[in-house]
C-alpha cells in the first residue's frame, strides 16, 4: 500500500517469518540466503540455513552412493547409513558431506514406508509445554533429537522407533 521497502532486523525467527515477505539470513556478516520464509525453511541452500531455520539434527557424513538427486551417506566414523536428498549436484562417492534432518520430518513409532528407520532408547526428555524434546540414543553412540506433541507420552528408558523420508534428510557438500 505504501510502495516502500522496510528493513526490519531481528534475531527472532518467528517474528521474521510472520511479518516478512522475504527474509535475508546472515552468517558472520554476510548474507547466506534470501527468500520467502517458505523457501528458507523448505529449500535451505546451505547447511547453516538448514540448521539455523527451525530445529534439526545434523551429522558429519561421507557419501556411500549417489543416484540423481538422492544419496546414501554414512555418519563419519560409524557404519550407520542415512538415505537423503542431495542439495549439491556435484556430490560424488567418497565426498565429505553434512546431513541435516528437520525434527518436523521425524515420525515416532511409525514407519509409513520411510527409508530411514532406527530404534533407540530415550536418554533425556526436555519438557517444553505443549511438547517434549527427546534425546534418543539410536546406535553406535549416535544421539538425535525428536519432538513429541504429547509432553508426557514417553520417558527416559523407553524404546522408540523413529523414521523419516529420504527427502527429509538434506545432504550438503562439505566446502
C-alpha positions, 0 to 999 in steps of 0.5 A: 500500500505504501510502495516502500521497502522496510528493513526490519532486523531481528534475531527472532525467527518467528517474528521474521517469518510472520511479518516478512515477505522475504527474509535475508539470513546472515552468517558472520556478516554476510548474507547466506540466503534470501527468500520467502520464509517458505523457501528458507525453511523448505529449500535451505541452500546451505547447511547453516540455513538448514540448521539455523531455520527451525530445529534439526539434527545434523551429522558429519557424513561421507557419501556411500552412493549417489543416484540423481538427486538422492544419496546414501551417506554414512555418519563419519566414523560409524557404519550407520547409513542415512538415505537423503536428498542431495542439495549439491549436484556435484556430490560424488562417492567418497565426498565429505558431506553434512546431513541435516534432518528437520525434527518436523520430518521425524515420525515416532513409532511409525514407519509409513514406508520411510527409508530411514528407520532406527530404534533407540532408547530415550536418554533425556526428555526436555519438557517444553509445554505443549511438547517434549524434546527427546534425546534418543540414543539410536546406535553406535553412540549416535544421539538425535533429537525428536519432538513429541506433541504429547509432553508426557507420552514417553520417558527416559528408558523407553524404546522408540522407533523413529523414521523419516523420508529420504527427502527429509534428510538434506545432504550438503557438500562439505566446502 
